Amino acid sequence: MADEYRVYSDLAEWWPLISPPAEYADEATHLAGVFDTAATGVREVLDLGSGGGGVAVHLKDRFALTLVDLSDGMLAVSRTLNPECEHIRGDMRTIRLGRTFDAVLVHDAVDYMTSEGDLRQVIETAFANCRPGGLAVFVPDHIADTFRESAGGGGGGSDAAGRQASFREWTWDPDPADDWVQAEYEFVLREADATVQVVRETHRLGAFSRATWLRLLADAGFQTLTTEGFGEDTDSGGESSRGVMRGYLFTGRRRR
């Protein structure tokens, strides 16, 4: 799971510099537009795998957000950015909150589901926490149908204290016959006193076929409303910061 990686655990405080919240503005605008298409209206949104809260920053003025993540470090970052929002530590595969929401958002944390069984659990969790007639929106970075190796992507930022962070990314597929790809990250973290550490991590990310997504959504009880690709990385494998909108989007409505 994602909390096993240093960037989401002991290095989580660097996340707003590695992937600045401002980079999520366009994506959040697009997601808000998707929520606006709901026939029943969307006010309460459950964000599963909310991470450092970069998307929530841009949605919280329009929606009442409940943010769930497995990483204590990332929740701490998000609480600083989004003190108005409810934060809950939980596993997106199994959490049941005992209440339902107008919409459930599963952002790119779903990438850390690398088996069909885990992905099925996440979709079932979204269904269990979604009101009848409500929307579930899934935003994986990769699907097998359109995946292409990419190298050189990256991003980063700085803060008022003088700290700076940047990263580079290479994503490739060791075995096209399975359901995951591999991302190699290099993070350069510079303290205000100019002390620098370089951290390299290998992340395993899910890349399921569109057919698998549609089958699992239907099995859980969702009616698929839209599937769409967006961003340069979807087709070209071009450079992209992790915060920039890219990948694929699946929208389903919970059948009543």
Phi, psi and omega in degrees: 000164187299329184290352178283343182271143185299323183298339178254003181237262186288345177256011185301329181299340178276351188303318180296342176268324177294316182226081187302139181305328181301334182289347182265002187299312182295319180296316179298322177299318178296316180296320177300322177296324176295315178300325182293345179279351183295130182294330183270355182083145180236123173236311182262124184236131173261123180254105180269125185075048188286346176058223182280005174080019182294325176287318182301327179308323186264353181252341191293339178285340183254335186227151173274110190257136167245121189252126181239130175210156181274340185267120176299321181295318180289325175297322178297318177299313182294323179299326177292319181283327189229062183295342181285342188266150173282132180241134181224131174279127181188163180267123183297345179279335191228349189293136174230119188266354179075011174210164183240165188231158178294329180209150174238127178251128174238100186279205189288359171298340177296343177301335184276005168272112186247002173236153180298326178297318178293317179297320177300317180298318179298315180296321177293325176296316177300318180297315184296331183259007182253137178291149173306130183087352181280171183257147167237131184236123182244135187230071176287147176289329188225144163232154186297326185300326187242003185296135172222141179303140177226145180219143174097353177294156180178192181173198178146183181190191182219169178231176184294337180282351179099003177282151178223147176217147174213162176214157172235152187222137171230122182241128183213169184243103181297330184211100182298349181280346180256190188251023180217158175235173185238134178243127176257122181245143169235117180253128175250116187242117184247118177287166180298333179272013177078005172293133185237136169234144178245125183240129177244133180223147173250122180248139174261127186234140178291145174214081183271157178288157175301321180298322178295315177303311183295321179294315182292323176298315180294319180300324182285338181115014178266142167267118181289124181263314181215148165227135182208148173258154179205159177082157183300325186293338183302317185242332190258344185067024183286173181292146179199139168288151182298332180281342184284139184298128181199166172102230187219156179223128175242129178240128179230151176250132177291126177292144182289000000 
